[in-house]
């Protein structure tokens, strides 16, 4: 097992033991005090069932310690996932601080942008299909007519979206 994993487990165990007498907890869990001491120091890898017994003895949520080793009792998975999600949210909030509101606003703006992008591409696809139908019926349209149709379409779309600057920049690109 990786040293970093044992270190995380050791830190969680030390915090969970708090002021309790280590020897009493070890004996009640059916392990030696020396073994518990080795776990706290990160010198030995704990056994699965031993960790579960220590969690029960310390009246911890199932998986509270074992999750640091990469396993949890089956019946505790949802609780552990909920704890991890809450911890991740706390870390994000701590890391971002005031920027969290800005990030949420940015995500909202990205969502609006994505919606407009999809709508625009759907409308373009419809225009392409209409042009193809017309050309199938009446023969190929000159490139100038196709370009003008795209420009007219882009202006109409931008006006419908309330973005006049989009209309002029799109028309310039075509």
C-alpha positions as CSV (number, residue, x, y, z in Angstrom):
1,X,0.0,0.0,0.0
2,X,1.3,3.5,-0.8
3,X,2.9,5.5,2.0
4,X,0.6,8.5,1.3
5,X,-2.5,6.2,1.8
6,X,-1.2,4.9,5.1
7,X,-0.4,8.5,6.1
8,X,-4.0,9.7,5.4
9,X,-5.3,6.7,7.3
10,X,-2.9,7.4,10.2
11,X,-4.0,11.0,10.4
12,X,-7.7,10.1,10.4
13,X,-7.1,7.4,13.1
14,X,-5.1,9.8,15.3
15,X,-7.9,12.4,15.0
16,X,-10.6,9.8,15.8
17,X,-8.8,8.5,18.8
18,X,-8.7,12.0,20.2
19,X,-8.3,11.7,24.0
20,X,-9.2,8.1,24.3
21,X,-6.8,5.6,25.8
22,X,-5.2,3.8,22.9
23,X,-4.7,0.5,24.7
24,X,-8.4,0.3,25.8
25,X,-9.6,0.9,22.2
26,X,-7.2,-1.6,20.8
27,X,-8.2,-4.4,23.3
28,X,-11.9,-3.7,22.8
29,X,-11.4,-4.0,19.0
30,X,-9.5,-7.2,19.4
31,X,-6.1,-6.0,18.4
32,X,-2.9,-5.3,20.2
33,X,-2.1,-1.8,21.5
34,X,1.3,-2.1,19.6
35,X,-0.6,-2.8,16.3
36,X,-2.8,0.3,16.8
37,X,0.4,2.3,17.6
38,X,2.0,1.1,14.4
39,X,-1.1,2.1,12.4
40,X,-1.0,5.6,13.9
41,X,2.7,5.9,12.9
42,X,1.9,4.6,9.4
43,X,4.3,1.6,9.9
44,X,1.9,-1.2,9.2
45,X,-1.0,-1.8,6.9
46,X,-4.3,-2.6,8.8
47,X,-6.5,-5.5,8.0
48,X,-9.9,-4.8,6.6
49,X,-11.9,-6.4,9.5
50,X,-9.6,-4.9,12.1
51,X,-10.3,-1.4,10.8
52,X,-14.1,-2.1,10.7
53,X,-13.9,-3.2,14.4
54,X,-11.9,-0.1,15.4
55,X,-14.5,2.1,13.6
56,X,-17.3,0.3,15.6
57,X,-15.4,0.6,18.9
58,X,-14.9,4.4,18.3
59,X,-18.6,4.8,17.3
60,X,-17.5,6.1,13.9
61,X,-19.6,6.1,10.8
62,X,-18.8,2.9,8.9
63,X,-16.1,3.7,6.4
64,X,-14.9,6.8,8.3
65,X,-11.4,5.3,8.6
66,X,-11.4,2.6,6.0
67,X,-12.2,5.0,3.1
68,X,-8.7,6.3,3.5
69,X,-7.4,2.8,2.7
70,X,-9.7,2.5,-0.4
71,X,-12.5,0.3,1.1
72,X,-15.7,0.7,3.0
73,X,-18.3,-1.8,4.2
74,X,-20.9,-2.3,1.6
75,X,-23.7,-0.8,3.7
76,X,-21.7,2.3,4.2
77,X,-21.0,3.3,0.6
78,X,-23.7,5.9,0.3
79,X,-22.7,7.6,3.6
80,X,-19.1,7.7,2.5
81,X,-20.0,9.0,-1.0
82,X,-22.1,11.7,0.7
83,X,-19.2,12.6,3.1
84,X,-16.8,12.8,0.2
85,X,-19.1,15.0,-1.8
86,X,-19.6,17.3,1.1
87,X,-15.8,17.5,1.8
88,X,-15.2,18.2,-1.9
89,X,-17.8,21.0,-1.8
90,X,-16.1,22.4,1.3
91,X,-12.7,22.3,-0.4
92,X,-14.0,24.0,-3.5
93,X,-15.7,26.7,-1.5
94,X,-12.5,27.2,0.6
95,X,-10.3,27.3,-2.5
96,X,-12.5,29.5,-4.6
97,X,-13.8,31.7,-1.8
98,X,-15.4,34.8,-3.4
99,X,-14.6,33.4,-6.8
100,X,-17.2,30.7,-6.3
101,X,-20.1,33.1,-7.2
102,X,-18.1,34.2,-10.2
103,X,-17.6,30.6,-11.2
104,X,-21.3,29.8,-10.8
105,X,-22.2,32.8,-12.9
106,X,-19.6,31.8,-15.6
107,X,-21.1,28.3,-15.7
108,X,-24.6,29.9,-16.2
109,X,-23.2,32.0,-19.0
110,X,-21.5,28.9,-20.6
111,X,-24.8,27.1,-20.4
112,X,-26.5,30.0,-22.2
113,X,-23.7,30.0,-24.8
114,X,-24.0,26.3,-25.3
115,X,-27.7,26.6,-25.8
116,X,-27.4,29.3,-28.3
117,X,-24.6,27.4,-30.1
118,X,-26.7,24.3,-30.4
119,X,-29.8,26.3,-31.5
120,X,-27.7,28.2,-34.1
121,X,-26.2,25.0,-35.5
122,X,-29.7,23.4,-35.7
123,X,-31.0,26.4,-37.6
124,X,-27.9,26.3,-39.9
125,X,-28.6,22.6,-40.5
126,X,-32.2,23.4,-41.4
127,X,-31.1,26.2,-43.7
128,X,-28.6,23.8,-45.4
129,X,-31.4,21.2,-45.8
130,X,-33.8,23.8,-47.3
131,X,-31.0,25.0,-49.8
132,X,-30.4,21.4,-50.8
133,X,-34.1,20.8,-51.4
134,X,-34.3,24.0,-53.5
135,X,-31.2,23.0,-55.5
136,X,-32.5,19.5,-56.0
137,X,-35.7,20.9,-57.4
138,X,-34.3,23.9,-59.4
139,X,-30.6,23.1,-59.9
140,X,-27.5,24.4,-58.2
141,X,-27.6,27.9,-56.7
142,X,-24.7,30.3,-57.5
143,X,-22.3,30.7,-54.6
144,X,-23.2,34.4,-54.3
145,X,-26.9,33.4,-53.6
146,X,-25.8,30.7,-51.1
147,X,-23.5,33.3,-49.3
148,X,-26.3,35.8,-49.2
149,X,-28.7,33.3,-47.8
150,X,-26.2,32.4,-45.0
151,X,-25.7,36.1,-44.2
152,X,-29.5,36.8,-44.1
153,X,-30.0,33.7,-41.9
154,X,-27.2,34.8,-39.5
155,X,-28.6,38.3,-39.3
156,X,-32.1,37.0,-38.6
157,X,-30.8,34.6,-36.0
158,X,-28.7,37.3,-34.2
159,X,-31.6,39.7,-34.3
160,X,-33.9,37.0,-32.8
161,X,-31.2,36.5,-30.1
162,X,-31.0,40.2,-29.5
163,X,-27.4,40.4,-30.5
164,X,-26.9,42.9,-33.4
165,X,-23.1,42.8,-33.1
166,X,-23.2,39.0,-33.7
167,X,-25.1,39.7,-37.0
168,X,-22.5,42.0,-38.3
169,X,-19.4,39.9,-37.3
170,X,-21.0,36.7,-38.7
171,X,-21.9,38.5,-42.0
172,X,-18.3,39.8,-42.3
173,X,-16.9,36.2,-41.8
174,X,-19.1,34.7,-44.5
